[in-house]
Amino acid sequence: MPDHIVDRSRPYAYADAMAEPIKKITANLPVKLLERAQATTGLGITETLVAGLEELERSRKRSALRALRGKVRFELDVEKTRR
């Protein structure tokens, strides 16, 4: 499993002592999809859903960064950075 999907060092990060409010939900999910996702993460239902939501957020941020391509001027003097 790729490491970027789940931070295994914090499997219950969603429940960190009052880090964020928690919302309990009821959702109807395709069984096979959930089983495949859990097999991929190796985690329980809640942790798998949190990992999926976090990945969606990262994907949105990557898209926003790609949209900036060619719009941000970047100058770097390689020789100065080596000193």
C-alpha positions in Angstrom: 0.0 0.0 0.0 1.4 3.4 -0.9 2.3 5.5 2.2 0.6 8.6 1.0 -2.8 7.1 1.4 -2.7 6.6 5.2 -0.5 7.9 7.9 -0.1 4.7 9.8 1.7 6.5 12.7 -1.7 8.1 13.6 -4.4 5.5 12.8 -6.9 7.3 15.0 -5.9 10.8 14.1 -9.6 11.6 13.4 -10.2 11.3 17.2 -7.3 13.2 18.5 -8.4 14.8 21.7 -10.6 17.6 20.5 -8.4 18.4 17.6 -11.5 18.9 15.4 -15.2 18.4 16.0 -16.4 15.0 15.0 -19.6 14.5 13.0 -21.4 11.2 13.2 -23.1 10.2 9.9 -25.1 7.5 8.3 -24.2 6.6 4.8 -25.2 4.0 2.3 -22.1 2.8 0.6 -21.5 0.1 -2.0 -20.3 -2.9 -0.1 -17.6 -4.0 -2.6 -16.2 -0.5 -2.9 -15.9 -0.2 0.9 -14.3 -3.7 1.1 -11.8 -2.8 -1.6 -11.0 0.5 0.1 -10.5 -1.2 3.5 -8.3 -3.8 1.9 -6.2 -1.0 0.4 -5.8 0.9 3.7 -5.7 -2.1 6.0 -7.8 0.0 8.4 -11.4 0.0 9.7 -14.4 1.7 8.2 -14.0 5.1 9.9 -10.3 5.3 9.3 -10.7 4.3 5.7 -13.4 6.9 5.1 -11.2 9.6 6.7 -8.3 8.5 4.6 -10.4 8.8 1.4 -11.7 12.2 2.4 -8.2 13.4 3.1 -7.0 12.1 -0.3 -9.9 14.1 -2.0 -8.7 17.2 -0.2 -5.0 16.6 -1.3 -6.2 16.0 -4.9 -8.1 19.3 -4.9 -5.0 21.1 -3.6 -2.8 19.5 -6.3 -5.2 20.6 -8.9 -5.1 24.2 -7.6 -1.3 24.1 -7.7 -1.4 22.7 -11.3 -3.7 25.6 -12.2 -0.9 28.0 -11.2 1.6 26.4 -13.7 3.1 29.2 -15.8 1.5 31.9 -13.7 4.1 32.2 -11.0 7.4 33.6 -11.8 10.2 31.7 -10.1 13.9 32.7 -10.2 16.6 30.7 -8.5 20.3 31.3 -8.6 21.6 27.7 -8.2 25.1 28.9 -7.3 23.9 31.1 -4.4 21.8 28.2 -3.0 24.9 25.9 -2.9 26.8 28.2 -0.6 
